[in-house]
Amino acid sequence: MGKSFADAVREDMERGSDKRAAREKYPALRTIARYFYALSTIVIVLGVLDLVGSMAFAVIGRPGWYFSAVAVGQGVLALLVASSAALSLRAKAESILVLIDIEQNTRDAVRAAKSITE
């Protein structure tokens, strides 16, 4: 009788499942994911700077509670929009990385299944 699935997986892990090769695979997708991460960080930083700028403008700008309330409201709204955009960009980056991991795990499972049948 052939070896069990657990034995095949253990042997495959001992041999190493080409983790270095997996990291070098799909460099364009990995670059796009890094780009989305960087862009999301930039977006959230700009949102925070807009909020701080709006608060400062409300304090040192024109006198009047209405003008200050509008400036603060605009800053909070800008932060909410920036947070939403940053979250969306991070989700895109994670989705790309998950798809790459799924491909590698599928390849490892096929390799382990083939070693059981041999």
VENJOBEL-V512736 format. One line per field, one symbol per residue. ss: DSSP state (a for helix, b for strand, c for the rest). Layout:
BEGIN
ss->???
END
This chain:
BEGIN
ss->ccccaaaaaaaaaaacccaaaaaaccaaaaaaaaaaaaaaaaaaaaaaaaaaaaaaaaaaccccaaaaaaaaaaaaaaaaaaaaaaaaaaaaaaaaaaaaaaaaaaaaaaaaaaaaac
END
